[in-house]
Amino acid sequence: MLILAPSILGADFKKLGAQVEAVDRAGAQYIHLDVMDGEFVPSISFGMPLIQSLRSCTDKIFDVHMMVREPGRYTEAMKEAGADLICVHAEACTHLDRTVKHIKEAGLKAGVALNPATGTEVLEYVLDDLDMVLIMSVNPGFGGQKFIPYTIEKIRKVRKMCTERGLTTDIQVDGGVTCENAGQLIEAGANILVAGSSVFRGDPEKNVKDFLSIFEEYEK
């Protein structure tokens, strides 16, 4: 199943609740929430209070991307705020296996994100426990960056790893995703596309529908 996950980092925060409701109406299946701590990445974004306040705006999957040092510390708090899926960076966890298991034990879906220059070999021992792998196609910390082309090969590698193990693990791509490159990402093996600027710039509902029309072509 192909899934669009609009990233609220690209939204107008003055109209945040209304824009989340708009992309929900248009058919987006996930809401992508980028939590940044100013340490693992340079920026500071938002935390549990904002996530909790948005929970009443939509019943769609809250896909929380933790760009935070030692993110396992916040698992219970994120669950209470309304998270359905927590994705942590391999680079940010001293004990990645423990963090993944902690998320799963909390009853949430677990994902692991890889920065552009991080190799896929770090997934070797945790892949069977994951619901999702996130391939960062920009360096994390800022919205509106250009897509890094070599990350397409990483998508192919991870999809091959999953296929060889008989896994149907979701593969998400985040960074520089547009309607123009969506097809290429899907063909490489991704099935969840995160889009911030390309959804929230202009008319969010129309932009979501444009992405979903591309998805329909590949799901025929």
NORBEL-V165826 format. One record per helix or strand of 3 or more residues. SS is the DSSP state (a for helix, b for strand). FROM is the first residue (numbers start at 0). TO is the last residue. If there is no record, write none. Layout:
BEGIN
SS FROM TO
SS FROM TO
END
This chain:
BEGIN
b 2 6
a 7 9
a 12 25
b 29 36
a 47 56
b 60 66
a 70 80
b 84 88
a 89 91
a 95 104
b 108 113
a 119 122
a 126 128
b 131 135
a 150 163
b 169 173
a 181 187
b 191 194
a 196 199
a 203 218
END
